[in-house]
Amino acid sequence: MKVFCLPWNTWLEFLRDILKEYQLIAPLVRDGYADFGEITAANCDRIKYAGNTTTTPLKAFFFPIKENVIRNREKSKRVLLGVPNCDLAALELLDSIYLGGDFEDHFYKESRENTVIFGKDCDDIKDSCHCVSYGLNPYSEKNGDISMSYMEGCVYLSPMSAKGETFLAKFDLSPSEILEALPEQVVLNRDSIATQLNAQTKDVPDEKASRICIEKENHELWRKHASTCVSCGACSFICPTCHCFLLLDRKGFEKVKNWDACQLPGFSRVAAGEDPLAKLSERLKFRYLCKFSYKPDMFHALACTGCGRCIDACIGKINKNEVITQAFQQG
């Protein structure tokens, strides 16, 4: 593994070189929250490297909230910087859905091909973080193009894909050194965060146990937790793997693809008003079954990456980990 060690000033010059040819998007702090924003030469020194997830999930850049599928959109090359592994892991499922079947979504494919993704190490955890429960690590390993670690005034870059290697080769990098492996302290920092996560989530059932307990009836459990649900759909919209959409006809023979969510009333309503998910408790359970049963069966990829966004965003204070833990404890 080749690792480029870029001192801070060299790193900032590298970002400015990227801006000459690519749109650059990275985490910025706005209103007290870290979220993706467009980077310019004037604000590239304000990129937020610390922390874990951004408010906006990675999927929004390949599967937009609203997209006109009739109009030709402008093709632009872009770089996404500072993507955590829970978002990268979601691409495992999204790529299988939009690229792996008989019909490719050419909008999604075009966006993926025109985007270079820099993964990053998580150097902090939230109470809701639980990626390790499903076999993931809090640092980038695959599905991105370049792995990025930051330590003591240096940024360490390592290509994860052929696209990443080609991208780095385009620039006249002047690293202080090229290493064969990450520095020991970077590895120790990674292990420390993973250890903290394992301790925090020791009681959260793993993928297999979660599936088994969710597939049981437990009607009372789902009614209990659905009692505070307001059907806002926030858990689905903010989730890095949820991908349901509506295709709406507009004036002028236009078709617009909009995000949809299984927690919204009427999501499953069909002819004559029949609705198998009319009850809140049924919709809530369906969401969990989709994550741990339906998607793994159809696409061989778990539809939960442990990012914790659904826990943070829920108006009704429904804690997904508590739901599954209680289902597991009830046998």
Buried (B, 14 or more C-beta within 10 A) or exposed (E): EEBBBBBEEBBBBBBBBBBEEBBBBBBBEEEEEBBBBEBEEEEBEEBBBEBBBBBBBBBBBBBBEEBBEEEEEEEEEBBBBBBBBBBBBBBBBBBBBBBEEEEEBEBBBEBBEBBBBBBBBBBEBBEBBBBBBBEBBBBBEEBBBBBBBBBEEBBBBBBBBEBBBEBBEEEEBEBEEEBEEBBEEBEEBBEEBBEBBEEBBEEBBEBEBBBBBBBEEBEEBBBEBBEEBEBBBBBBBBBBBBBBBEEEEEEEEEEBBEBBBBBBEEBBEEEEEEBEBBEBBBBBBBBBBBBBBEBBEBBEBBBBBBBBBBBBBBEBEBBBBBBBBBBBEEE
